[in-house]
Amino acid sequence: MHIESDSVQDYLNKIPDNFKDVVTETRKGLVNSLQKGFVETIRWGMISYEVPLDISGPTYNSQPLNFVGLAAQKHHCSLYLMAIYADPDRYARLEKAYRDVNLKPNLGKSCIRFKKLEEIPLDAILDLLSAISVDEFLHLIKVQRTR
């Protein structure tokens, strides 16, 4: 499911009722946790927290670098965690956070799929993300591109 929207508020208004609270609460946590410099917008059919091109410089696809994406899909919600996926230590801490609360993660390469907030360790995810500055994220991306 792709939600066509031109603003975050429009996106939130169009989310199906069964995921509206999940996305709203997750978004609130992201807005309150992310360091300064990340910009909230709509890109790739989801709410995107990204590094503007005037800060990151040119990118391979001429698009801003996505730090976190939040989407309501047809059967689940998704959090795209590029910064955590790009850092093996943080990724291991994410996996441990799931074990610590006895949850089985539904993970893709850089995304977490969930239907209810009880299915993810949101506080741990927000803690991991809040520790990453724009500069550190740009460094992580640079390191990934040299591999």
N, CA, C and O of each residue as an XYZ file, in Angstrom:
588
protein
N       0.851     -1.172      0.000
C       0.000      0.000      0.000
C       0.892      1.228      0.000
O       1.827      1.332      0.794
N       0.602      2.132     -0.874
C       1.348      3.382     -0.971
C       0.377      4.522     -0.676
O      -0.672      4.626     -1.313
N       0.717      5.362      0.270
C      -0.133      6.499      0.614
C       0.381      7.725     -0.123
O       1.488      8.194      0.141
N      -0.407      8.235     -1.030
C      -0.056      9.460     -1.751
C      -0.345     10.649     -0.842
O      -1.468     10.835     -0.375
N       0.679     11.439     -0.603
C       0.481     12.623      0.235
C       1.553     13.643     -0.090
O       2.602     13.316     -0.646
N       1.270     14.879      0.267
C       2.230     15.946      0.012
C       2.736     16.590      1.292
O       3.507     17.548      1.248
N       2.302     16.066      2.433
C       2.785     16.579      3.719
C       2.655     15.479      4.768
O       1.917     14.510      4.590
N       3.383     15.651      5.856
C       3.311     14.675      6.945
C       1.892     14.614      7.498
O       1.365     13.527      7.734
N       1.272     15.771      7.704
C      -0.090     15.783      8.254
C      -1.065     15.078      7.320
O      -1.929     14.331      7.778
N      -0.936     15.306      6.019
C      -1.794     14.634      5.035
C      -1.576     13.119      5.104
O      -2.534     12.349      5.051
N      -0.320     12.700      5.221
C       0.006     11.271      5.343
C      -0.680     10.689      6.584
O      -1.324      9.643      6.512
N      -0.534     11.376      7.720
C      -1.136     10.892      8.971
C      -2.653     10.791      8.849
O      -3.259      9.857      9.374
N      -3.257     11.736      8.166
C      -4.715     11.725      7.989
C      -5.180     10.550      7.133
O      -6.315     10.096      7.279
N      -4.328     10.052      6.247
C      -4.707      8.993      5.306
C      -4.362      7.585      5.787
O      -4.699      6.609      5.118
N      -3.703      7.468      6.924
C      -3.348      6.141      7.445
C      -4.622      5.393      7.832
O      -5.510      5.975      8.454
N      -4.723      4.119      7.475
C      -5.890      3.335      7.904
C      -6.015      3.349      9.430
O      -5.019      3.376     10.153
N      -7.239      3.330      9.886
C      -7.513      3.434     11.328
C      -6.759      2.404     12.154
O      -6.342      2.705     13.273
N      -6.573      1.195     11.629
C      -5.927      0.145     12.426
C      -4.452      0.444     12.712
O      -3.877     -0.156     13.620
N      -3.824      1.363     11.956
C      -2.418      1.699     12.195
C      -2.202      3.158     12.589
O      -1.067      3.568     12.828
N      -3.255      3.932     12.657
C      -3.121      5.369     12.929
C      -2.419      5.639     14.257
O      -1.482      6.437     14.301
N      -2.852      4.995     15.337
C      -2.234      5.218     16.650
C      -0.789      4.730     16.684
O       0.063      5.367     17.302
N      -0.509      3.616     16.032
C       0.843      3.054     16.018
C       1.803      4.028     15.346
O       2.870      4.322     15.884
N       1.430      4.525     14.184
C       2.290      5.455     13.455
C       2.400      6.775     14.196
O       3.489      7.342     14.285
N       1.299      7.271     14.727
C       1.312      8.554     15.447
C       2.232      8.491     16.658
O       3.009      9.417     16.890
N       2.155      7.420     17.429
C       3.010      7.291     18.619
C       4.476      7.087     18.240
O       5.368      7.643     18.881
N       4.722      6.302     17.217
C       6.100      6.094     16.768
C       6.682      7.412     16.264
O       7.822      7.752     16.580
N       5.906      8.144     15.488
C       6.362      9.443     14.974
C       6.661     10.399     16.130
O       7.677     11.093     16.111
N       5.795     10.438     17.121
C       6.021     11.319     18.263
C       7.349     10.990     18.940
O       8.104     11.891     19.306
N       7.631      9.712     19.103
C       8.904      9.301     19.686
C      10.080      9.736     18.841
O      11.087     10.200     19.376
N       9.972      9.595     17.521
C      11.052     10.012     16.631
C      11.277     11.517     16.697
O      12.412     11.976     16.829
N      10.206     12.273     16.606
C      10.324     13.741     16.639
C      10.989     14.201     17.930
O      11.796     15.130     17.915
N      10.659     13.564     19.038
C      11.216     13.956     20.336
C      12.617     13.417     20.584
O      13.300     13.892     21.492
N      13.065     12.440     19.803
C      14.337     11.781     20.080
C      15.478     12.159     19.140
O      16.635     12.206     19.559
N      15.170     12.422     17.897
C      16.233     12.642     16.919
C      16.972     13.946     17.175
O      16.388     14.948     17.589
N      18.265     13.903     16.918
C      19.082     15.104     17.100
C      18.748     16.141     16.036
O      18.158     15.826     15.003
N      19.132     17.370     16.307
C      18.912     18.476     15.372
C      19.647     18.202     14.062
O      20.710     17.582     14.051
N      19.074     18.665     12.978
C      19.694     18.547     11.668
C      18.967     17.604     10.735
O      19.079     17.733      9.516
N      18.214     16.646     11.293
C      17.412     15.755     10.460
C      16.090     16.469     10.159
O      15.522     17.129     11.029
N      15.614     16.332      8.937
C      14.411     17.025      8.493
C      13.305     15.999      8.261
O      13.520     14.974      7.614
N      12.126     16.287      8.796
C      10.967     15.420      8.600
C      10.243     15.852      7.326
O       9.929     17.028      7.143
N       9.987     14.893      6.458
C       9.312     15.182      5.200
C       8.610     13.919      4.708
O       8.626     12.884      5.374
N       8.008     14.022      3.559
C       7.449     12.853      2.887
C       8.333     12.544      1.691
O       8.539     13.393      0.823
N       8.847     11.339      1.650
C       9.648     10.889      0.515
C       9.533      9.366      0.456
O       9.391      8.712      1.489
N       9.592      8.820     -0.715
C       9.499      7.371     -0.929
C       8.159      6.794     -0.440
O       8.071      5.605     -0.133
N       7.130      7.632     -0.368
C       5.818      7.167      0.056
C       5.695      6.936      1.551
O       4.844      6.166      1.996
N       6.538      7.595      2.323
C       6.495      7.432      3.781
C       6.993      8.707      4.459
O       7.474      9.630      3.801
N       6.871      8.739      5.763
C       7.461      9.820      6.545
C       8.953      9.543      6.604
O       9.382      8.452      6.978
N       9.725     10.532      6.236
C      11.170     10.354      6.145
C      11.881     11.392      6.998
O      11.535     12.574      6.991
N      12.872     10.927      7.726
C      13.761     11.817      8.485
C      15.091     11.721      7.778
O      15.710     10.658      7.734
N      15.530     12.840      7.223
C      16.652     12.787      6.304
C      17.629     13.927      6.500
O      17.354     14.912      7.186
N      18.771     13.757      5.876
C      19.812     14.787      5.874
C      19.677     15.542      4.551
O      19.819     14.949      3.482
N      19.406     16.839      4.618
C      19.257     17.612      3.384
C      20.533     17.594      2.543
O      21.640     17.464      3.065
N      20.351     17.727      1.236
C      21.479     17.706      0.311
C      22.471     18.828      0.564
O      23.664     18.662      0.312
N      22.001     19.967      1.059
C      22.940     21.065      1.322
C      23.867     20.753      2.482
O      24.875     21.434      2.668
N      23.541     19.731      3.267
C      24.418     19.291      4.355
C      25.223     18.066      3.924
O      26.427     17.991      4.169
N      24.556     17.111      3.285
C      25.232     15.859      2.908
C      26.110     16.005      1.678
O      27.080     15.266      1.516
N      25.784     16.936      0.826
C      26.447     17.011     -0.465
C      25.743     16.079     -1.429
O      24.736     15.467     -1.074
N      26.258     15.961     -2.649
C      25.613     15.125     -3.667
C      25.511     13.660     -3.226
O      26.386     13.141     -2.533
N      24.439     13.020     -3.641
C      24.236     11.602     -3.361
C      24.119     10.854     -4.689
O      23.925     11.467     -5.738
N      24.237      9.535     -4.637
C      24.224      8.724     -5.861
C      22.919      8.876     -6.638
O      22.914      8.749     -7.862
N      21.809      9.147     -5.942
C      20.517      9.253     -6.619
C      19.952     10.682     -6.590
O      18.795     10.906     -6.946
N      20.771     11.629     -6.170
C      20.380     13.049     -6.083
C      19.244     13.295     -5.096
O      18.564     14.318     -5.170
N      19.038     12.359     -4.173
C      18.012     12.494     -3.138
C      18.689     12.669     -1.783
O      19.807     12.194     -1.582
N      18.016     13.351     -0.847
C      18.568     13.447      0.508
C      18.768     12.062      1.119
O      18.078     11.108      0.759
N      19.715     11.964      2.043
C      19.995     10.690      2.717
C      18.923     10.404      3.763
O      18.669     11.216      4.652
N      18.305      9.237      3.638
C      17.258      8.857      4.580
C      17.893      8.259      5.831
O      18.630      7.276      5.755
N      17.605      8.850      6.964
C      18.094      8.385      8.267
C      17.118      7.359      8.844
O      17.522      6.277      9.272
N      15.837      7.709      8.850
C      14.770      6.831      9.334
C      13.554      7.044      8.442
O      13.255      8.171      8.048
N      12.866      5.971      8.130
C      11.597      6.055      7.431
C      10.524      5.388      8.267
O      10.787      4.401      8.954
N       9.319      5.924      8.209
C       8.183      5.373      8.948
C       7.010      5.278      7.982
O       6.597      6.273      7.387
N       6.480      4.066      7.835
C       5.413      3.852      6.863
C       4.313      2.966      7.422
O       4.557      2.067      8.227
N       3.104      3.241      6.975
C       1.969      2.348      7.188
C       1.797      1.570      5.895
O       1.556      2.158      4.840
N       1.919      0.259      5.969
C       1.755     -0.609      4.808
C       0.368     -1.252      4.864
O      -0.436     -0.933      5.740
N       0.101     -2.139      3.945
C      -1.212     -2.787      3.914
C      -1.442     -3.675      5.141
O      -2.521     -3.656      5.734
N      -0.412     -4.457      5.519
C      -0.596     -5.423      6.600
C       0.253     -5.142      7.836
O       0.167     -5.874      8.822
N       1.065     -4.098      7.796
C       1.940     -3.794      8.934
C       2.461     -2.362      8.808
O       2.230     -1.682      7.808
N       3.153     -1.937      9.824
C       3.895     -0.676      9.789
C       5.373     -1.035      9.624
O       5.792     -2.146      9.949
N       6.136     -0.102      9.127
C       7.556     -0.345      8.927
C       8.367      0.831      9.437
O       7.999      1.993      9.263
N       9.467      0.499     10.064
C      10.488      1.481     10.427
C      11.738      1.109      9.648
O      12.264      0.005      9.792
N      12.206      2.028      8.828
C      13.428      1.808      8.050
C      14.569      2.490      8.793
O      14.600      3.716      8.903
N      15.493      1.705      9.294
C      16.534      2.185     10.197
C      17.908      2.110      9.534
O      18.741      1.284      9.907
N      18.132      2.965      8.564
C      19.376      2.921      7.802
C      20.607      3.106      8.685
O      21.616      2.429      8.486
N      20.537      4.004      9.648
C      21.699      4.278     10.499
C      22.049      3.075     11.371
O      23.226      2.786     11.587
N      21.052      2.386     11.862
C      21.307      1.212     12.700
C      21.794      0.055     11.836
O      22.700     -0.679     12.231
N      21.208     -0.106     10.680
C      21.633     -1.171      9.770
C      23.074     -0.961      9.301
O      23.810     -1.925      9.088
N      23.468      0.296      9.142
C      24.819      0.606      8.646
C      25.904      0.415      9.696
O      27.091      0.452      9.370
N      25.517      0.212     10.946
C      26.477      0.104     12.043
C      26.311     -1.256     12.728
O      25.342     -1.452     13.461
N      27.235     -2.200     12.507
C      27.087     -3.544     13.079
C      26.910     -3.553     14.598
O      26.162     -4.380     15.121
N      27.576     -2.663     15.307
C      27.433     -2.616     16.762
C      26.013     -2.220     17.159
O      25.418     -2.842     18.038
N      25.480     -1.206     16.525
C      24.105     -0.785     16.841
C      23.093     -1.843     16.423
O      22.096     -2.064     17.110
N      23.350     -2.491     15.303
C      22.445     -3.548     14.857
C      22.423     -4.694     15.882
O      21.362     -5.244     16.175
N      23.576     -5.043     16.414
C      23.642     -6.078     17.449
C      22.888     -5.631     18.702
O      22.239     -6.445     19.359
N      22.972     -4.357     19.032
C      22.232     -3.838     20.196
C      20.730     -3.855     19.944
O      19.949     -4.080     20.869
N      20.322     -3.621     18.713
C      18.896     -3.721     18.371
C      18.414     -5.156     18.565
O      17.362     -5.384     19.162
N      19.176     -6.115     18.064
C      18.803     -7.524     18.232
C      18.748     -7.895     19.715
O      17.854     -8.628     20.137
N      19.696     -7.394     20.504
C      19.700     -7.658     21.951
C      18.477     -7.041     22.621
O      17.898     -7.642     23.525
N      18.081     -5.845     22.184
C      16.901     -5.189     22.761
C      15.655     -6.050     22.569
O      14.806     -6.121     23.458
N      15.545     -6.695     21.430
C      14.434     -7.622     21.209
C      14.516     -8.802     22.174
O      13.516     -9.177     22.787
N      15.695     -9.382     22.308
C      15.861    -10.526     23.227
C      15.546    -10.122     24.666
O      14.934    -10.888     25.411
N      15.962     -8.925     25.051
C      15.760     -8.462     26.427
C      14.286     -8.372     26.807
O      13.933     -8.527     27.976
N      13.427     -8.124     25.825
C      11.992     -8.031     26.114
C      11.226     -9.238     25.554
O      10.003     -9.210     25.412
N      11.979    -10.288     25.243
C      11.390    -11.550     24.769
C      10.485    -11.377     23.554
O       9.391    -11.937     23.491
N      10.957    -10.599     22.599
C      10.227    -10.413     21.356
C      11.034    -10.993     20.200
O      12.265    -10.958     20.212
N      10.341    -11.517     19.215
C      10.997    -12.003     18.010
C      10.879    -10.902     16.956
O       9.772    -10.508     16.588
N      12.008    -10.412     16.475
C      11.938     -9.325     15.496
C      11.460     -9.809     14.132
O      11.758    -10.926     13.708
N      10.724     -8.954     13.468
C      10.332     -9.185     12.086
C      11.153     -8.188     11.272
O      10.694     -7.088     10.962
N      12.372     -8.594     10.934
C      13.345     -7.688     10.323
C      13.567     -7.991      8.858
O      13.623     -9.147      8.440
N      13.693     -6.919      8.085
C      14.203     -7.007      6.731
C      15.623     -6.478      6.780
O      16.208     -6.387      7.859
N      16.182     -6.132      5.645
C      17.557     -5.637      5.643
C      17.711     -4.405      6.526
O      18.567     -4.386      7.410
N      16.914     -3.401      6.306
C      17.026     -2.210      7.140
C      15.678     -1.828      7.736
O      15.509     -0.715      8.233
N      14.721     -2.744      7.688
C      13.402     -2.377      8.205
C      12.912     -3.354      9.258
O      13.271     -4.531      9.296
N      12.071     -2.793     10.109
C      11.374     -3.567     11.121
C       9.899     -3.492     10.768
O       9.367     -2.405     10.543
N       9.246     -4.626     10.720
C       7.814     -4.665     10.448
C       7.081     -4.984     11.751
O       7.500     -5.848     12.520
N       5.983     -4.272     11.980
C       5.222     -4.466     13.208
C       3.784     -4.004     13.012
O       3.501     -3.157     12.164
N       2.882     -4.570     13.806
C       1.469     -4.197     13.738
C       1.031     -3.411     14.962
O       0.111     -2.595     14.907
N       1.723     -3.681     16.080
C       1.400     -3.005     17.345
C       2.705     -2.559     17.993
O       3.758     -3.156     17.769
N       2.624     -1.514     18.791
C       3.824     -1.023     19.470
C       4.403     -2.072     20.413
O       5.603     -2.065     20.687
N       3.574     -2.957     20.902
C       4.034     -4.007     21.811
C       4.946     -5.010     21.114
O       5.582     -5.829     21.777
N       5.018     -4.957     19.785
C       5.836     -5.902     19.027
C       7.265     -5.414     18.784
O       8.080     -6.126     18.198
N       7.558     -4.195     19.239
C       8.911     -3.654     19.045
C       9.414     -3.013     20.339
O       8.618     -2.520     21.139
N      10.719     -3.019     20.544
C      11.292     -2.317     21.704
C      11.509     -0.835     21.337
O      12.640     -0.392     21.136
N      10.412     -0.094     21.255
C      10.483      1.273     20.745
C      11.433      2.146     21.549
O      12.193      2.918     20.965
N      11.411      2.046     22.864
C      12.311      2.877     23.679
C      13.777      2.602     23.333
O      14.574      3.535     23.234
N      14.129      1.349     23.151
C      15.512      1.000     22.799
C      15.859      1.523     21.406
O      16.962      2.024     21.186
N      14.930      1.408     20.480
C      15.162      1.923     19.126
C      15.384      3.426     19.173
O      16.311      3.940     18.547
N      14.544      4.126     19.907
C      14.683      5.584     20.018
C      15.991      5.962     20.695
O      16.625      6.945     20.310
N      16.403      5.195     21.699
C      17.699      5.457     22.351
C      18.853      5.294     21.365
O      19.767      6.118     21.332
N      18.810      4.242     20.571
C      19.862      4.026     19.580
C      19.909      5.167     18.569
O      20.985      5.660     18.229
N      18.742      5.583     18.091
C      18.690      6.653     17.097
C      19.082      8.005     17.675
O      19.737      8.805     17.006
N      18.683      8.261     18.912
C      18.950      9.577     19.516
C      20.438      9.824     19.742
O      20.861     10.968     19.908
N      21.219      8.769     19.748
C      22.658      8.904     19.977
C      23.433      9.227     18.698
O      24.643      9.449     18.744
N      22.742      9.254     17.568
C      23.418      9.452     16.287
C      23.186     10.876     15.773
O      22.052     11.282     15.518
N      24.260     11.606     15.631
C      24.179     12.960     15.077
C      24.207     12.895     13.552
O      24.516     11.856     12.969
N      23.886     14.003     12.926
C      23.980     14.081     11.470
C      25.406     13.772     11.024
O      25.613     13.004     10.084
N      26.384     14.368     11.697
C      27.786     14.133     11.318
C      28.171     12.659     11.436
O      28.850     12.124     10.560
N      27.743     12.005     12.511
C      28.061     10.585     12.662
C      27.368      9.758     11.573
O      27.963      8.829     11.027
N      26.133     10.088     11.262
C      25.418      9.369     10.209
C      26.135      9.523      8.866
O      26.282      8.555      8.120
N      26.575     10.736      8.567
C      27.309     10.954      7.312
C      28.597     10.128      7.291
O      28.984      9.601      6.248
N      29.255     10.019      8.439
C      30.460      9.194      8.531
C      30.121      7.714      8.294
O      30.835      7.023      7.567
N      29.036      7.234      8.904
C      28.615      5.840      8.707
C      28.353      5.551      7.227
O      28.742      4.502      6.713
N      27.700      6.477      6.558
C      27.407      6.299      5.136
C      28.698      6.248      4.337
O      28.854      5.414      3.446
N      29.620      7.141      4.660
C      30.910      7.177      3.962
C      31.653      5.848      4.144
O      32.211      5.312      3.187
N      31.659      5.327      5.358
C      32.329      4.061      5.642
C      31.654      2.921      4.853
O      32.341      2.069      4.288
N      30.326      2.906      4.816
C      29.605      1.865      4.084
C      29.937      1.886      2.600
O      30.042      0.838      1.962
N      30.099      3.062      2.069
C      30.366      3.184      0.624
C      31.766      2.744      0.257
O      32.041      2.464     -0.910
N      32.654      2.678      1.228
C      34.028      2.255      0.942
C      34.207      0.753      1.099
O      35.287      0.232      0.820
N      33.187      0.057      1.532
C      33.265     -1.407      1.730
C      33.052     -2.135      0.438
O      33.082     -3.365      0.410
